[in-house]
Amino acid sequence: MTMSDFEDATLDLSVVIVSAVSLGHALIRGEFPVARAIAHRLTALAADAGHADVVTAALRVTEVLGPPGSSPQKGCGQAVEALSLAIDQAQNALKSGRPRIH
């Protein structure tokens, strides 16, 4: 991985991280429509960045947030925690130079 590739991958993951933080803020404020939109965008960002485990975790968050107009289902906090752990693992993989899965 060249320095440029590493920098690009770092920036891609940074956008995922900022989106996950925004998701958490929306959930804390009870802004579930905003949280749903962020979760969908986060899924796409993680897919574009090649972080399959983050995609899976983000899809789970989307699932437990439920359809528009509903309240989040039981397990939402656990899904967000799993998302956080998946992002941590992606960051650790990036630091160690392991390639992303596209």
N, C-alpha and C positions, 0 to 999 in steps of 0.2 A: 504494500500500500504506500503510495507516494505521499509526501506531506500534503499536497493539494487534495488527494483523495481523503486523507485523514481529516483535513479541515472541513471538507464538504460533508463528510459523515458526521462530524461533531456538530456542525450547524444544523444538519437535518434532525439529529437527535435533540438538539436544544429546542427546536420548534415543537417537537413532540412533548418535551418536558414542560415548556411554558403552557401548552394546551392542557396538559394534565393538571397543572396548578389552577388554571382557569376553570376547569371542570370541577375541581374541589371547591373553589370559591362559589361557583354557581349552586352546588349542592348545599353548602352551608347556608346560603341565603334563601334556599327553597325555590330557586329559579329553575324548575325542572325543564321547561321548554328550552331554556338556554343550555342547560346541562346536556340535553339530548342532542342539540345541534353541535355542541363541542365534541361530544362522544363520537358522533358520525364523522366529523372533520378529523378528529384524532385517529380514528381507524384508517382513514385515507392517507393521512400523513405518515403513519407508521408503515403502511403498505408501500408507499412510495419510497420510504427510506430503507425498506427491506428487513424490517424487524417483525418477523412472523409471530413471535410470542407476544409482542406488544399488540399486534393486530387481534390475536385471539382474546387477550385480556380486555381490550377496548370493546370488542364485540359483546363480551359478557356484560360489561357495564351498560352498553346500549340495551341489551336484553332485559336486565333487571330494572332499568329506568322505565320500561314499559312503553305503551303507546301514548301518543299525545293526549293530554287531558287526564292522564292517570297519575297516581302517586307511585313512587318507586316501590318495587317489590322487596320483600325480605331478602337480605343478602347483598344489598347495594353497597354497604360499607365494606364487606368482604371482597366484592368485585373490584372496588376502587383500590383496596389494599393489594390485591393480586396485580392490578395494573401497575401500581407503584413498584412492586417487586420485579415485574417484567421489564420495566424501564430501567431499573437498577442493573439487572442482568445484561441488558443491551448496552448500557454504559460501560460495565465491566468488560464485556466482550470487545467493545470498541477500544478501550484502553489497552487490552492485551493484544490487539492486532488481529483478532479472529475475524474472518470475513463475515459479512452479513449474508443472509439468504435472500435471494431475489426471486 
